[in-house]
């Protein structure tokens, strides 16, 4: 059992009565179960700061064995986040006291970073969520578990509390998330359906880029299917659906480039120019970002257990790109009945690409 009382200095005291059944176990584990709104890492920090007491005695080491009796933990009010709240419009798909799901437009970064100190999704969420944020790791900020690149649009979830942030992180680490992306690529992959299974890490040639590596890096798995192809005699562009089994930095962009079909407009991984007709379309539309959109995000709410699934429609710029490609080359949908015949898997058998 635990309860709380507010102090004049804005700290909150949490109390827990530990019975004989909990005595003898490691203290931070026992208290993590009692103070379920705090992550164990956050609890360990507070203990190290001398904010835990037992029968009036300050406890500074969570590795000690728990004793039966009353523990009190003083939790300071979350400090203000370094980024400033900014009134930036948000398209909200879902929101409760635990988390928020938004449709991120292209051109807005997820987090402040060198060169992008503000105007980010974090700034927007700080303004929108306000007092509903209870703090992540003692800081009033939204917990963004998965990032979308600045110029990638689509569905993104952020946690409002430490507990939700930890639970969402566990969902993503177990790959227990349904994620589907739309990509418009140069040319088309050799096969209309497949799985790319490689290792991705920092490029040995350009540390600002990610790359497929023979050794090192982390396992990266992308499933893809070609939905439409555009071209008179050979594929000059294609619309793909990509589903992530893992979530590595720039994973889809790297994997599509590895297949020889980089996302149109990708300034980092799109080596080689598209066909001149496609170049004309991109220029006429002013399309200068990677044609990648996080279309679907599905997961089980980590607190309520409710099944949630969100679909973000194609943004206007990608819809216009597809309309222009269809107008020039017609509409040629891929027959799903052919997928089994052409199914394939690219394993990690090549050097850095």
C-alpha positions as CSV (number, residue, x, y, z in Angstrom):
1,X,0.0,0.0,0.0
2,X,1.2,3.5,-0.6
3,X,-0.2,7.0,-0.2
4,X,1.0,10.6,-0.7
5,X,0.9,14.0,0.8
6,X,1.9,17.3,-0.7
7,X,4.6,19.4,1.0
8,X,5.1,23.1,1.1
9,X,8.2,22.9,-1.1
10,X,6.2,21.2,-3.9
11,X,7.7,17.8,-3.1
12,X,5.5,14.8,-2.7
13,X,6.0,12.2,0.0
14,X,5.2,8.6,-1.0
15,X,4.9,6.1,1.8
16,X,5.0,2.3,1.7
17,X,4.5,-0.2,4.5
18,X,6.7,-3.2,3.8
19,X,5.5,-6.4,5.5
20,X,7.4,-9.5,6.4
21,X,6.8,-11.0,3.0
22,X,8.8,-8.3,1.3
23,X,11.6,-8.2,3.9
24,X,14.9,-9.6,2.7
25,X,14.5,-8.8,-1.0
26,X,16.5,-6.1,-2.6
27,X,15.1,-2.7,-1.4
28,X,14.8,-0.9,-4.8
29,X,12.9,-3.9,-6.3
30,X,10.5,-3.9,-3.4
31,X,9.9,-0.2,-3.6
32,X,9.6,-0.2,-7.4
33,X,6.6,-2.5,-6.9
34,X,5.1,-0.3,-4.2
35,X,5.7,3.0,-6.1
36,X,4.5,1.8,-9.4
37,X,4.3,5.3,-10.9
38,X,8.1,5.6,-10.7
39,X,10.5,3.7,-12.9
40,X,13.2,1.8,-11.1
41,X,15.9,4.0,-12.6
42,X,14.1,7.1,-11.4
43,X,13.7,5.5,-7.9
44,X,17.4,4.6,-7.7
45,X,18.3,8.3,-8.5
46,X,16.0,9.5,-5.8
47,X,17.4,7.1,-3.3
48,X,20.9,8.2,-4.2
49,X,19.9,11.8,-3.5
50,X,19.0,10.8,0.0
51,X,15.3,11.2,-0.4
52,X,14.3,7.8,1.1
53,X,14.0,7.2,4.8
54,X,13.1,4.3,7.0
55,X,11.7,5.0,10.4
56,X,13.4,8.4,10.3
57,X,16.7,7.0,9.0
58,X,18.0,8.2,5.6
59,X,18.7,5.3,3.2
60,X,21.0,6.0,0.3
61,X,21.6,2.6,-1.2
62,X,18.8,0.7,-2.9
63,X,20.8,-2.5,-2.9
64,X,20.3,-3.0,0.8
65,X,17.8,-5.7,1.8
66,X,14.3,-4.4,2.6
67,X,13.2,-4.4,6.3
68,X,9.6,-4.6,7.5
69,X,8.3,-1.2,8.4
70,X,7.5,2.2,6.9
71,X,9.5,3.8,4.1
72,X,9.0,7.4,3.0
73,X,10.2,8.8,-0.3
74,X,10.3,12.5,-1.1
75,X,9.7,13.1,-4.8
76,X,10.5,16.6,-6.0
77,X,8.1,18.3,-8.4
78,X,9.3,17.8,-12.0
79,X,11.6,20.5,-13.2
80,X,10.7,22.5,-16.3
81,X,11.9,21.0,-19.6
82,X,14.8,22.9,-21.3
83,X,12.8,23.2,-24.6
84,X,10.2,26.0,-24.4
85,X,6.5,25.2,-25.1
86,X,5.5,26.6,-28.5
87,X,2.0,27.0,-30.0
88,X,2.5,24.8,-33.0
89,X,-0.6,23.2,-34.5
90,X,-0.9,19.5,-33.9
91,X,-3.2,16.9,-35.5
92,X,-4.1,14.7,-32.6
93,X,-5.4,11.2,-33.3
94,X,-5.8,10.1,-29.7
95,X,-5.0,11.4,-26.2
96,X,-5.6,10.4,-22.6
97,X,-3.8,11.0,-19.3
98,X,-1.1,8.4,-20.3
99,X,-0.1,9.1,-23.9
100,X,-0.8,11.1,-27.0
101,X,-0.8,10.0,-30.7
102,X,-0.3,12.6,-33.4
103,X,0.1,12.9,-37.1
104,X,3.6,14.5,-37.6
105,X,3.9,16.6,-40.7
106,X,7.1,16.5,-42.8
107,X,9.5,19.3,-42.0
108,X,9.3,19.2,-38.2
109,X,11.9,17.5,-36.2
110,X,11.0,15.3,-33.3
111,X,13.5,16.7,-30.8
112,X,15.5,19.9,-30.5
113,X,19.1,19.3,-31.8
114,X,22.0,21.4,-33.0
115,X,20.6,23.4,-35.9
116,X,17.0,22.8,-34.8
117,X,16.8,24.4,-31.3
118,X,13.1,24.9,-31.4
119,X,10.0,24.5,-33.6
120,X,10.1,20.7,-32.9
121,X,7.4,18.2,-32.0
122,X,8.6,18.3,-28.4
123,X,8.0,22.1,-28.3
124,X,4.6,21.6,-29.7
125,X,3.7,18.8,-27.2
126,X,4.9,20.8,-24.3
127,X,2.5,23.5,-25.2
128,X,-0.4,21.2,-26.0
129,X,-0.1,18.8,-23.1
130,X,0.7,21.4,-20.4
131,X,-0.1,20.3,-16.9
132,X,-1.1,16.8,-18.1
133,X,2.6,15.9,-18.3
134,X,3.7,14.3,-15.0
135,X,7.4,14.1,-16.1
136,X,9.8,11.6,-17.6
137,X,12.7,11.0,-15.4
138,X,11.9,14.0,-13.2
139,X,11.6,16.3,-16.2
140,X,8.4,17.8,-17.5
141,X,8.7,16.5,-21.1
142,X,6.9,14.1,-23.4
143,X,8.6,10.8,-23.8
144,X,9.0,10.1,-27.5
145,X,9.7,6.4,-27.8
146,X,10.2,6.1,-31.6
147,X,11.4,9.0,-33.8
148,X,10.4,9.9,-37.3
149,X,13.0,11.7,-39.3
150,X,12.4,15.4,-39.8
151,X,11.3,15.0,-43.4
152,X,9.2,11.8,-42.7
153,X,5.5,12.3,-42.0
154,X,3.0,10.2,-40.2
155,X,1.8,8.6,-36.9
156,X,3.9,9.0,-33.8
157,X,3.1,8.2,-30.1
158,X,4.5,10.0,-27.1
159,X,4.2,9.1,-23.4
160,X,3.0,11.6,-20.8
161,X,4.3,9.7,-17.7
162,X,7.3,7.8,-16.6
163,X,5.4,4.5,-16.3
164,X,3.9,4.8,-19.8
165,X,7.2,5.8,-21.3
166,X,8.8,2.7,-19.8
167,X,5.9,0.4,-20.9
168,X,5.9,1.8,-24.5
169,X,9.7,1.3,-24.6
170,X,9.2,-2.3,-23.7
171,X,6.6,-2.7,-26.4
172,X,9.0,-1.3,-29.0
173,X,11.9,-3.4,-27.8
174,X,9.8,-6.5,-28.1
175,X,8.7,-5.4,-31.6
176,X,5.2,-5.8,-30.3
177,X,4.1,-2.9,-32.5
178,X,2.3,-2.8,-35.9
179,X,4.0,-0.2,-38.1
180,X,3.5,0.3,-41.8
181,X,5.0,3.0,-44.1
182,X,4.3,4.2,-47.6
183,X,7.3,4.8,-49.7
184,X,7.7,6.1,-53.3
185,X,11.0,4.9,-54.7
186,X,13.2,5.3,-57.7
187,X,12.7,2.3,-60.0
188,X,11.5,-0.7,-58.1
189,X,12.9,-3.7,-56.2
190,X,13.6,-6.8,-58.2
191,X,10.9,-8.7,-56.5
192,X,7.4,-7.5,-55.7
193,X,7.5,-8.8,-52.1
194,X,10.3,-9.6,-49.8
195,X,12.1,-9.2,-46.5
196,X,15.3,-7.4,-46.1
197,X,17.3,-8.8,-43.1
198,X,20.7,-7.1,-42.6
199,X,22.7,-5.3,-39.9
200,X,22.6,-1.5,-39.8
201,X,25.2,0.8,-38.2
202,X,27.2,3.9,-38.7
203,X,28.8,4.1,-42.1
204,X,32.5,3.5,-42.1
205,X,32.9,6.2,-44.9
206,X,30.5,8.9,-43.6
207,X,29.7,8.9,-39.8
208,X,26.6,11.1,-40.5
209,X,25.0,8.2,-42.4
210,X,23.8,4.8,-41.5
211,X,24.7,1.8,-43.7
212,X,24.2,-1.9,-44.2
213,X,27.2,-3.6,-42.6
214,X,28.7,-7.1,-42.8
215,X,29.7,-7.1,-39.1
216,X,28.7,-4.9,-36.2
217,X,25.7,-2.7,-36.2
218,X,22.3,-4.1,-35.1
219,X,19.9,-6.5,-36.8
220,X,17.4,-4.7,-39.0
221,X,14.4,-6.4,-40.6
222,X,12.0,-4.7,-43.1
223,X,9.2,-6.5,-44.9
224,X,8.0,-4.8,-48.1
225,X,5.5,-5.2,-50.9
226,X,5.2,-3.3,-54.2
227,X,1.7,-1.8,-54.6
228,X,2.1,0.1,-57.9
229,X,4.7,0.5,-60.5
230,X,5.2,3.5,-62.9
231,X,6.9,3.4,-66.3
232,X,6.2,2.7,-69.9
233,X,8.7,-0.2,-70.6
234,X,10.4,-0.6,-67.2
235,X,9.7,0.6,-63.6
236,X,10.8,4.2,-63.2
237,X,9.2,4.6,-59.8
238,X,7.0,2.5,-57.5
239,X,4.8,2.8,-54.5
240,X,5.7,0.4,-51.7
241,X,4.3,-0.6,-48.3
242,X,7.0,-1.3,-45.8
243,X,6.5,-3.0,-42.4
244,X,9.1,-2.7,-39.7
245,X,10.0,-5.7,-37.6
246,X,12.8,-3.7,-36.0
247,X,13.2,0.1,-35.7
248,X,16.8,1.2,-36.5
249,X,17.8,4.7,-37.4
250,X,16.9,5.4,-41.1
251,X,16.0,1.7,-41.5
252,X,13.6,1.9,-44.4
253,X,15.7,4.6,-46.2
254,X,18.8,2.5,-45.9
255,X,17.1,-0.8,-46.9
256,X,15.4,0.7,-49.9
257,X,18.8,2.2,-51.1
258,X,20.3,-1.3,-50.5
259,X,17.8,-2.7,-52.9
260,X,18.7,-0.2,-55.5
261,X,15.4,1.6,-55.1
262,X,15.9,4.6,-52.7
263,X,13.1,6.8,-51.7
264,X,12.5,9.6,-54.2
265,X,13.7,12.9,-52.9
266,X,16.1,11.3,-50.4
267,X,19.0,13.7,-50.2
268,X,21.1,11.4,-48.1
269,X,20.6,7.9,-49.4
270,X,19.2,8.5,-52.9
271,X,22.4,8.1,-54.9
272,X,21.8,8.3,-58.6
273,X,19.2,10.5,-60.3
274,X,15.8,9.2,-61.2
275,X,14.6,9.2,-64.8
276,X,14.4,12.6,-66.3
277,X,10.6,12.5,-66.5
278,X,10.4,11.7,-62.8
279,X,12.9,14.5,-62.1
280,X,10.6,16.9,-64.0
281,X,7.7,15.8,-61.8
282,X,9.7,16.3,-58.6
283,X,10.9,19.7,-59.8
284,X,7.4,20.9,-60.8
285,X,6.0,19.8,-57.5
286,X,8.9,21.3,-55.5
287,X,9.2,17.8,-53.9
288,X,12.6,17.8,-52.0
289,X,12.1,15.4,-49.1
290,X,12.2,11.7,-48.9
291,X,8.9,10.2,-50.1
292,X,8.3,8.3,-46.9
293,X,5.2,8.3,-44.7
294,X,4.4,6.4,-41.4
295,X,0.9,5.4,-42.4
296,X,-0.1,2.9,-39.6
297,X,0.7,2.5,-36.0
298,X,-1.0,-0.1,-33.9
299,X,-0.4,-1.3,-30.3
300,X,-2.0,-2.4,-27.1
301,X,-2.3,0.5,-24.7
302,X,0.3,-0.3,-22.0
303,X,-1.9,1.0,-19.2
304,X,-5.5,0.3,-20.2
305,X,-5.0,-2.8,-22.3
306,X,-7.1,-1.3,-25.1
307,X,-6.2,-2.2,-28.7
308,X,-5.3,1.0,-30.6
309,X,-4.6,1.4,-34.3
310,X,-4.2,4.6,-36.2
311,X,-3.9,5.3,-39.9
312,X,-2.6,8.6,-41.2
313,X,-3.7,9.4,-44.8
314,X,-1.0,10.3,-47.3
315,X,0.0,14.0,-46.9
316,X,-0.8,16.3,-49.8
317,X,2.7,16.4,-51.2
318,X,3.0,12.6,-51.5
319,X,-0.6,12.3,-52.8
320,X,0.3,15.0,-55.5
321,X,3.4,13.0,-56.4
322,X,1.5,9.8,-56.9
323,X,-1.2,11.7,-58.9
324,X,1.5,13.1,-61.2
325,X,3.1,9.7,-61.7
326,X,-0.2,8.0,-62.5
327,X,-1.1,10.8,-64.9
328,X,2.2,10.3,-66.8
329,X,2.4,6.5,-66.7
330,X,-1.0,5.3,-65.9
331,X,-2.1,3.2,-63.0
332,X,-0.5,-0.3,-62.8
333,X,-1.4,-2.1,-59.6
334,X,0.6,-5.2,-58.7
335,X,-1.3,-8.4,-58.5
336,X,-1.0,-9.8,-55.0
337,X,-1.6,-13.3,-56.4
338,X,2.0,-13.1,-57.8
339,X,3.6,-12.5,-54.4
340,X,4.1,-16.1,-53.4
341,X,5.9,-16.8,-56.6
342,X,8.3,-13.9,-56.2
343,X,8.7,-13.9,-52.4
344,X,12.3,-13.6,-51.3
345,X,14.6,-12.7,-48.5
346,X,17.8,-10.7,-48.6
347,X,20.0,-11.8,-45.8
348,X,23.0,-10.0,-44.3
349,X,25.5,-11.2,-46.9
350,X,27.0,-8.0,-48.3
351,X,29.5,-5.4,-47.2
352,X,28.5,-1.8,-46.4
353,X,26.2,-0.4,-49.1
